Amino acid sequence: MNFPPIPINTSTLTEQASKYVETANLNSDVELMKLAFSCIDLTTLNATDTVSGVARFTGKVNSFSTQYPEMKNVAAICVYPNMANVVRENLAVPGVHVAAVAGGFPSSMTFKSLKVEEARLAVIEGSDEIDIVIPLWAFLEENYDYCKGEIRAIKDAIGDTHLKVILESGVLTSDQVWAASILALQAGADFIKTSTGKLPTAATPEAAIVMCHALKFWYETTGQKRGFKPAGGIATTRDAMVYLTIVKDILGEEWLNPELFRLGASRLANHLLSDILKGEIAHF
């Protein structure tokens, strides 16, 4: 499979990333923080998650709208697939999506038929967004046709449900991040996502730059807008502002909304709230 050439100088990615970090430090105003908060996929993906714990987690999202009516709520709650129905049954505020990781998350090391069925069942259980991991075992051996076929099969199984494809960018070179981004978009991904957060290296500004250029290429080539989700290790307001700045510069302000930009995080919400409201907040 041939991929279009990457349209940026990858040898200077670290330098480019440093400039975005510097710019982000100057752009941390309250409205941008509020925007970042509204793009959060509030996540709990722990081996110790329980039905009662996820119900309480969902309750915090419900109560947020009452306690902070001047702010938009998070974009989604992201959980394991067997907990999707718990979120759906307890979620009482409009506009918040139910996202589930599926497809053998986080390793993607299982049979394609099981991945397809898990994603299908997660939708039946109440998910309206599915996050899967590209089959790295096949991608790293350049078995691109298999990767594309698997992603397409999952997308076909879930229909109009939004599909986010995780590249696990922390273990890929910049050229591989580019190829994986294009492959996922060709296979029907509605979003491309950096990482699971389960490996030592998760989201990085360098990977974000490459992925946003892939989304820009896709839009200029097809006219289709697809979304971007950095995830893993994004905990501070400064972290969020870096990715928001990258998206704004490469893709434009029209991408700065929850329909096209998400932040996968478990700790970020409280940090953003604390910086927005100028006090220590531990709502979530």
C-alpha angles and dihedrals in degrees: 000000000000120000126201113257116269106256098218138066103259093190089072098046094113090053091047091049092051091055091052090051090052092048092048091055089060096046103057098120123149097255092053090049090052090049091051090050091053089055096055122122095207103217140200114173104156130140086231096057111129135186092253092045094052090046089055090046089054090047090060089058090049093051093045092074091055097044096042106029092160091067135066115244125243118286099239148348112235121202143149113288096253088058097051092093090052091057093043093050094047102037108107104169126083125240099031114117127218110230126186131190111229143153097079094313128223102015100026086215102141140082120301092232091056092048091051092048094047091053091046092050092047089059091048088051092056110278118139093181129046126198117199135172122239109246096260093185088066098034094054089055089049093246089148097159090060092049093050092046093051094049091047092050091053092046091050090051095053098039115190092004108116114256121208115193117206114212098189086226094183091077096043134083118239090258090052091049088054093048093046091049093052092044093051092048091049089051093055107269113164090197134018115215131195107220152351093231088231097102128069094254115049130158116359131179089236092059091044091056092053094045093049090051088052090053090048091050090048092051094047091047101042106015089237121131114214127181137250128217122183110195139169125060095016102135111134135062088244090056091052093048092053092058093041089053092050092051093046094050099044103031103021137238091293087075093055099097135085092259091066106016130051135169115212107214146140100187103031098081096066093044092051092046091050092052094044095048096035096236143079107285123181102171096136 
